[in-house]
């Protein structure tokens, strides 16, 4: 019995030691895992910090200047393509016999008040649809200098349109006066006859039809 008691005591001591050792190992493992997690987190933060420091610092003023420059460039491109798209090219489309004189007259009659920038886009458009070249347009530019506005003149265009409308109104009244006093048809045609330059300026649509450029 004494031997059995000793065995029991020894067994209990072993169990207690094993239990204590197990708890110690578990706690040690937990602490080790916590340490490794903390170390990994610290290293990641250090890497992120280093990468952040290496990022290029953007100057907001430079960014604003870039955006402003982009907006200006885009606006100019929009104006260019809108001007070229809206231009009346019927007089020049597909022709091989367009002259510099003809374009000069067109610019003075139709584009005198739109400003230098838009007028240059129109000249570029003309070279795309007929026989004239950029060198021809340089000659046009030289010859209309001082006869067309450098900057856009909205009020000047309104006055010019008002004048043109009154010229056509007077022409119509004159024709009615001729009919009223029964002037012979041959005389009527002779009196009311206008040269080609006059027709292009005041009766452009009619002139286009007479030349066969439109139906």
SULTA-V651907 format. One line per field, one symbol per residue. ss: DSSP state (~ for helix, > for strand, _ for the rest). psi: psi as a letter, one per 20 degrees, with the letter a starting at -180 (. if undefined). A space follows every 10 residues. Layout:
# SULTA-V651907
ss=???
psi=???
This chain:
# SULTA-V651907
ss=_~~~~~~~~~ ~~~~~~~~~~ ~~~~~~~~~~ ~~~~~~~~~~ ~~~~~~~~~~ ~~~~_____~ ~~~~~~~~~~ ~~~~~~~~~~ ~~~~~~____ _________~ ~~~~~~~~~~ _____~~~~~ ~~~~~~~~~_ ___~~~~~~~ ~~~~>__>__ ___~~~~~~~ ~~~~~~~~~~ ~~~~~~~~~~ ____~~~~~~ ~____~~~~~ ~~_~~~~~~~ ~____
psi=hhhhgghggg gggggggggg hggggggggg hggggggggg gggghggggg hghiqpopoh ghghgggggg gggggggggg hgghhipojh hiojqjjprg gghgggghgh khjiqgghhh hgghhghiia iqrhhhhhgg ghhipiiqpg qpngghhggg hggghhghgh gghgghgghh jlqqgghghg gjpqrhgggh gilggggggh ijhr.
